Structures are given as C-alpha cells and as structure tokens.
Amino acid sequence: MKVQKFLSDFKNTKATNNFLRLLVLVLTGTVIVEGALMLKMMDKQKVIVVPLNIDKKFSVTGTTASPEYIEMMVRQAIYLKENFTPETVKENFEAFLTLISPDYYHQVETDLLAQAEKYARYHVSQVFFIKDIVIRKNNTAEVKGIRKTFVSDKLVKQESTALRIAFRVKNGRFEVTGYEEVAKNGNS
C-alpha cells in the first residue's frame, strides 16, 4: 500500500515539476521576446510635447527631431552662451555645457569656465538679439543677430554677428557638437 501511494505521489510530483518547468520556460521565452520588442520599439516611439511657454508642437524620435524642436534648442543654446551678466555667467555657461555632446565636453569645459571667470572678474555683461535662424540639413544652424557687450554699465561693443552651431540628436537628446562665430561686423 505504501509503495503504491509513494509511486502515485511520485508520479504526481513528477508531473507537477514537468508542468512548472514548462511554465518557467514559456515565461522566460515571453520575457526575452518582450525585451527584444521593447528595444526595437524604442527608436520608433514618437513623443509630441507642448510645454507651457511654447506655442509650437515638436517631436523627437531616436536620432531625428522636428525643425521646431531644433530651432527651440538652438535658441536655448544661444541664450545660455551669449546672454549673461557677471552674476549669471558661470551659471549660464554651466547650463550650456549640459547641451554639449559628451564627445566634446572636456574640450569645451575648461575654456568656457575660464571665460566665465574672466567675464565675472571684469564685470562684463552681454546680450545677443537673434534676427534669423536657418537650420541646415547637415545638422548645423546659422544664427544671425546683434551682440552687445557691456563693461560695468557702459556699452563697449555692438556688432552684427553670425554664429554656426553644429548639433546632433542622439537617443532623443539635443547635443551641441560645434559652436563658432562665422562673421562679425562691429560698431565699437
């Protein structure tokens, strides 16, 4: 009797174990397939954002972004780099550094923070008025405007300036890969 009960229990336990092994195998396969699908869908996801102070819709997907988003981020980069007072220059330049691509960050950081220290020490303020932004297909933007530079409260330089910003969108994030002044027409 005990042998028959033991064999019956053993068969039931073996059947239960086989069922549980199959269930674990099926669940593991499901998780692997779901993970692969999630990775594939990450680049296809499209998010449309309309923040409070923005009157245009824009979208960002993987490595591409709408022209409205690019223009907004170029404006933000220009604002942070070109508009400052002695009190805000370090904060603005540090915020600008958050837009710099990690590949170029250390090349830019030292010079930018040294400039910030110099501007603060000599009480330099600057303002840049954007006149025109042209977004090019080669991931550059050309920005034309007027830059006014003040020492203390005295205007020392006013010039028409053209800036070129190279950028890329990587994993949905806007990154500045280059920033240069391409033309200047000054009136001191």
C-alpha positions as CSV (number, residue, x, y, z in Angstrom):
1,M,0.0,0.0,0.0
2,K,2.7,2.4,1.0
3,V,4.6,1.6,-2.2
4,Q,1.6,2.3,-4.4
5,K,0.9,5.6,-2.5
6,F,4.5,6.5,-2.9
7,L,4.5,5.8,-6.6
8,S,1.3,7.7,-7.1
9,D,2.7,10.7,-5.2
10,F,6.0,10.5,-7.1
11,K,4.1,10.5,-10.4
12,N,2.1,13.5,-9.4
13,T,5.1,15.3,-8.2
14,K,7.0,14.5,-11.4
15,A,4.0,15.7,-13.5
16,T,3.8,18.9,-11.4
17,N,7.6,19.5,-11.8
18,N,7.4,19.0,-15.6
19,F,4.5,21.4,-15.8
20,L,6.4,24.0,-13.7
21,R,9.5,23.6,-15.9
22,L,7.4,24.1,-19.0
23,L,5.8,27.2,-17.4
24,V,9.1,28.7,-16.5
25,L,10.4,28.0,-20.0
26,V,7.4,29.7,-21.6
27,L,7.6,32.7,-19.3
28,T,11.4,33.1,-19.9
29,G,10.7,33.0,-23.7
30,T,8.0,35.6,-23.3
31,V,10.2,37.9,-21.3
32,I,13.0,37.6,-23.9
33,V,10.6,38.3,-26.8
34,E,9.1,41.2,-24.9
35,G,12.5,42.7,-24.2
36,A,13.6,42.4,-27.8
37,L,10.3,44.1,-28.9
38,M,10.8,46.9,-26.4
39,L,14.3,47.6,-27.7
40,K,13.1,47.6,-31.3
41,M,10.2,50.0,-30.4
42,M,12.4,52.5,-28.6
43,D,13.6,54.0,-31.8
44,K,10.1,54.1,-33.3
45,Q,8.5,55.9,-30.4
46,K,7.3,59.4,-31.1
47,V,6.6,61.8,-28.4
48,I,4.8,65.1,-29.1
49,V,5.5,67.7,-26.4
50,V,3.9,71.1,-25.9
51,P,5.4,72.9,-22.9
52,L,3.8,75.9,-21.3
53,N,5.8,78.7,-22.9
54,I,6.0,77.1,-26.4
55,D,3.3,77.7,-28.9
56,K,4.6,75.2,-31.4
57,K,4.4,71.4,-31.4
58,F,7.5,69.5,-31.9
59,S,8.6,65.9,-31.9
60,V,11.8,63.9,-31.2
61,T,12.3,60.3,-32.3
62,G,15.6,58.4,-31.7
63,T,18.1,60.4,-33.8
64,T,15.7,62.8,-35.6
65,A,13.8,65.8,-34.4
66,S,11.3,68.2,-35.9
67,P,12.6,71.6,-37.1
68,E,10.6,73.3,-34.4
69,Y,12.5,71.4,-31.7
70,I,15.9,72.1,-33.3
71,E,15.1,75.8,-33.5
72,M,13.9,75.9,-29.9
73,M,17.1,74.1,-28.7
74,V,19.3,76.4,-30.8
75,R,17.6,79.4,-29.3
76,Q,18.2,77.9,-25.8
77,A,21.9,77.3,-26.6
78,I,22.4,80.8,-27.9
79,Y,20.6,82.3,-24.9
80,L,22.8,80.3,-22.4
81,K,26.1,81.1,-24.3
82,E,25.6,84.6,-25.4
83,N,23.4,86.3,-22.7
84,F,24.9,86.9,-19.3
85,T,25.7,89.3,-16.5
86,P,28.7,89.0,-14.2
87,E,26.4,87.3,-11.7
88,T,24.9,84.8,-14.1
89,V,27.8,84.0,-16.5
90,K,29.0,80.9,-14.6
91,E,25.5,79.5,-14.2
92,N,24.6,80.1,-17.8
93,F,27.9,78.6,-19.1
94,E,27.4,75.5,-16.9
95,A,23.9,75.1,-18.2
96,F,25.2,75.5,-21.8
97,L,27.7,72.7,-21.0
98,T,24.8,70.4,-20.4
99,L,23.9,70.7,-24.1
100,I,27.4,69.9,-25.2
101,S,27.9,66.4,-26.6
102,P,29.8,64.1,-24.2
103,D,32.4,63.5,-27.0
104,Y,33.4,67.2,-26.9
105,Y,32.6,68.2,-23.3
106,H,36.1,68.2,-21.9
107,Q,37.5,70.1,-24.9
108,V,35.0,72.9,-24.2
109,E,34.6,72.9,-20.4
110,T,38.0,74.3,-19.4
111,D,37.9,77.2,-21.9
112,L,34.3,78.1,-21.2
113,L,34.7,78.2,-17.4
114,A,37.9,80.2,-17.8
115,Q,35.9,82.7,-19.9
116,A,33.1,82.8,-17.3
117,E,35.7,83.6,-14.6
118,K,37.2,86.4,-16.7
119,Y,33.8,87.9,-17.6
120,A,32.8,87.9,-13.9
121,R,36.1,89.4,-12.8
122,Y,35.9,92.3,-15.3
123,H,32.2,92.8,-14.8
124,V,31.3,92.0,-18.4
125,S,27.7,91.6,-19.5
126,Q,26.5,90.6,-22.9
127,V,23.2,90.3,-24.8
128,F,22.5,88.7,-28.1
129,F,19.4,89.6,-30.1
130,I,18.5,86.9,-32.6
131,K,17.4,88.2,-36.1
132,D,17.4,85.0,-38.1
133,I,17.9,81.2,-37.6
134,V,18.5,78.9,-40.6
135,I,18.5,75.2,-39.9
136,R,20.6,73.3,-42.5
137,K,20.2,69.6,-43.5
138,N,23.8,68.8,-42.5
139,N,22.9,69.3,-38.8
140,T,24.0,72.8,-38.5
141,A,22.2,76.0,-37.7
142,E,23.3,79.5,-38.7
143,V,22.1,82.3,-36.4
144,K,22.4,85.9,-37.2
145,G,21.9,88.7,-34.7
146,I,23.3,91.7,-32.8
147,R,25.6,91.2,-29.9
148,K,26.1,94.0,-27.4
149,T,28.9,93.8,-24.8
150,F,29.0,96.0,-21.7
151,V,31.7,96.5,-19.1
152,S,30.0,97.6,-15.9
153,D,27.1,99.6,-17.4
154,K,28.9,101.0,-20.3
155,L,28.3,99.7,-23.9
156,V,31.8,98.9,-25.3
157,K,30.9,96.9,-28.4
158,Q,27.9,96.4,-30.6
159,E,28.3,94.1,-33.6
160,S,26.3,92.1,-36.1
161,T,27.3,88.5,-35.6
162,A,26.7,85.2,-37.4
163,L,27.1,82.0,-35.4
164,R,27.2,78.4,-36.5
165,I,26.0,75.6,-34.2
166,A,26.6,72.0,-35.2
167,F,24.4,69.6,-33.4
168,R,23.0,66.0,-33.4
169,V,20.1,64.3,-31.8
170,K,21.1,61.2,-30.0
171,N,18.6,59.0,-28.2
172,G,16.2,61.9,-28.3
173,R,18.6,64.4,-26.7
174,F,19.8,67.5,-28.5
175,E,23.6,67.7,-28.3
176,V,25.8,70.6,-29.5
177,T,28.9,69.3,-31.4
178,G,30.3,72.6,-32.6
179,Y,29.9,76.3,-31.9
180,E,31.7,79.0,-33.8
181,E,31.4,82.6,-34.8
182,V,31.5,82.8,-38.6
183,A,31.1,86.5,-39.3
184,K,31.3,89.8,-37.5
185,N,30.5,93.4,-38.5
186,G,31.3,95.5,-35.5
187,N,30.5,99.0,-34.4
188,S,32.5,99.9,-31.3
